[in-house]
């Protein structure tokens, strides 16, 4: 469960989540050349993620972060964003949908995220949890969209005995 709840602190449950809510990351993340190369060396060893000269010969024009690295940096910002304010009764995620890498992310870029909850529904098979869907948008320092995807989150229900309603959308 995604929670750093302290004694007496209020917890945000599924019932507290509202479609249409937009949340912004509390900070941006600065991408460094060293981590682009380190990540690529370990997980995506393509020349345009590892070598300046090779990258110049590609669509990217210069060294660029792996899309998977961008996703990992985004995950860090998402966790920080979900932990700001009241902790959530998060139970993990069954995955993401419609991941799109729109613009390259380069060393020196600063990325930030915007999460917009687009729908929520209780799980009929597990009435103690609900599923939220959020459109997650990643921007660089020039406010250019660089990546987006739909995130699916599992959230604990405060009152599992309450009747299950239909899906709620923004």
N, C-alpha and C positions, 0 to 999 in steps of 0.2 A: 504494500500500500504506500502510495506517495504521500508521506506525512512526516512532518517534524513537529507534530502537535505537542504542546506543553500542557501541563495540568491546568484545567480551567479554560483553555483556549477553545474557541468555537471552531467546528469542523464544517466544511462545505460538502454536502451530500448531493446526490443526483437531483433531489427535489429543489435544490438551490440553484441549479444550472438553468440558464435562460437562453434559448436560441436567439440569435441576433446580437449577443454580447460580443464585443471586440476587445481583445486584450493585446497589449503591446509589450514586447520584452523591456525589462527595466534598464537594459544597457545594450550596447552593440558589441560585436565580437570582431577584433582585429585579426585578420588572416596574415600569418607570417610566411615568408619564403621557406624557412627551415621546416615548419610543420607541414607545408604542402609537399615538400620533397620527402620528409620522413613518412607521412601517411602513404604517399604513392609508393615508396620503396617497399613498404610492408604489404599494402593491400591492392594497389592499382598501378603496377609498374609500367605505365605507358610513357613513351618518350616525352610527350607534351606536358606531363606532370613531373618529369624528372630533370629535364635538360633544357636550358635556355635556347641553345642553338636549334635543337630539334623542334622545339615549340614554335620558333619563328617561322618554320616551314609549314605550319598547319593553320587551320581555320582560326585557332585561338590567337595566333600572332606573338604570343609570349607564354611563359610558364603560367599554368592555370591549375587551380585546385580540382581534384577529382570530384565528380558529382557526389560520390559516396562520402567524401570528406566534407563537402558542403552539408550533406544530410546529417553527418555526425556533429558538426558544429551547431547546426540548427537544433538538434536534439538537446544539446547542452543549454541553449537559450530557452528552449521549451520548458525544460525542467526548472530552470531558474524562474521563469515566468509563472509556472504553476505553483511554485513555492512562495511567491510574494503574497503578502496579505494573509488571508485565512487559508490554512492548509486544506487540501482537497482529500476526500476519501477515495483516492485513485486506486484502482486494482490492476493497472497495466493496460495493454492494448492488444487487440487481435490483429492489428496491422494497419497499413495505409492503402489508399487508393489513388490512382491518377497522378503519380509523381511525374513532374515535368521540370527538367532543367532548361531554363529559358535563356539565360545569359551566363557566360563564364564568370567565375569568381577568381580573382587574381590576388597574389600577395600584395598586401597594403590595403586591400578592400576592408571595409567594416560592414558586417552584415547585422541585420536586426530582423525580428519577426513580428508578425501580426497574425493573431489567431482569432477567427470568427466562428463561433458555434453556429452551425447551420441546422442541426436537428438533434433530437434526443428521443429515446424510447426505452421502455422497460423491457427486460429480457423475459419472455414468457417461460423459457426453460429454466431460468434462474431469477426468480422474482426479487432476490436480494441484491441484484445489480441492474444498472442501466447502461445503455450504450449511447455515447455522444459522438457526433460527427462534426468536425471542425475543418474549415478551409484554412490552411496554414500558408501564409505568404512570406517569402524571404526577400528582403530588399538590401541593396548595397547603399553606400554613403551618398549616392546620387539619386536616391529614391527610385532606382530602377529595379523592377521585379526580376530576380535571378532564379528563383525556384518556387514551386507551389505544389501542394498535395492535400489530399483529404486525410485527416487523421481520425482514427476511430479509438475512442477511449472507454474503458470500463470504469464505472463509478459506483461505489456502494450506495444502496438505497437506505435511507433513514428508517422507513417504515415498510418492511417487506410484505406486511399483511394488507396494505392499502390496495384497492382495486387497480388493475393495470389499465392505463389509458392508451389510446392510439398514439402513433408517432406525432411529435410536435416539431414543427419546422419554423424557421425564421421567415 
